[in-house]
């Protein structure tokens, strides 16, 4: 899960992880269209991704599609977010 992954540093991190074969959950709090665009770029790299419009501090966010999270990268306001693991 990469927070703030719809643009800038978060996008770069998500694409870097995907280029290494990671499945990436692309999270944004405001622009699901941009997040879906990043997922398309991830899929073009040969792996899987999914876009989420959510505040990761909200415990209702669940990433269960792949059986859990291997890592969480907070690239947007990391001090504000709760740890999910």
C-alpha positions in Angstrom: 0.0 0.0 0.0 1.4 3.3 -1.0 -0.3 6.4 0.3 -0.4 9.5 -1.8 0.4 7.3 -4.8 -1.7 9.2 -7.4 1.0 11.7 -8.1 4.5 12.9 -7.5 6.8 10.9 -5.1 4.0 8.4 -4.2 3.5 7.7 -7.8 7.2 7.2 -8.4 7.4 4.8 -5.4 4.4 2.8 -6.6 5.9 2.4 -10.1 9.3 1.5 -8.7 7.8 -1.2 -6.5 5.7 -2.5 -9.5 8.8 -2.6 -11.7 10.2 -5.0 -9.2 7.1 -7.2 -9.4 5.2 -6.0 -6.4 1.4 -5.9 -6.4 0.6 -2.3 -5.4 -2.4 -0.8 -3.7 -2.5 2.8 -4.9 -4.1 5.0 -2.3 -5.4 8.6 -2.6 -7.6 10.8 -0.5 -8.8 13.0 -3.3 -8.4 11.9 -6.9 -9.4 8.4 -7.8 -9.0 9.1 -11.5 -5.3 9.8 -11.1 -4.9 6.7 -8.9 -6.6 4.6 -11.6 -4.1 6.0 -14.1 -1.2 4.8 -11.9 -2.8 1.4 -11.7 -2.9 1.2 -15.5 0.8 2.1 -15.6 1.5 -0.6 -13.0 -0.4 -3.2 -15.1 1.6 -2.2 -18.1 4.7 -3.2 -16.1 3.3 -6.7 -15.9 2.0 -6.8 -12.3 -1.2 -6.0 -10.5 -2.5 -3.0 -8.8 -5.7 -1.5 -7.4 -6.8 2.1 -6.7 -8.3 3.1 -3.4 -10.0 6.4 -2.4 -9.6 6.5 1.3 -8.0 8.1 4.3 -5.6 5.4 5.6 -6.1 6.7 9.2 -9.7 5.3 8.9 -9.7 1.7 10.1 -12.5 0.9 7.5 -9.8 0.7 4.8 -9.2 -2.9 4.0 -6.7 -4.3 1.5 -7.7 -8.0 1.5 -7.6 -8.8 -2.2 -4.0 -10.3 -1.9 -4.3 -11.8 1.5 -2.9 -8.8 3.4 -0.2 -6.2 3.2 3.5 -6.9 2.8 4.5 -3.2 3.3 3.0 0.2 3.9 4.7 3.3 2.4 3.4 6.6 3.6 4.4 9.2 1.1 1.7 11.8 2.1 1.6 13.2 5.6 3.2 10.1 7.1 3.0 11.5 10.7 -0.8 11.9 10.5 -1.5 8.3 9.5 -2.2 5.4 11.7 -0.1 2.3 11.3 -2.2 -0.4 9.6 -0.1 -3.5 10.4 
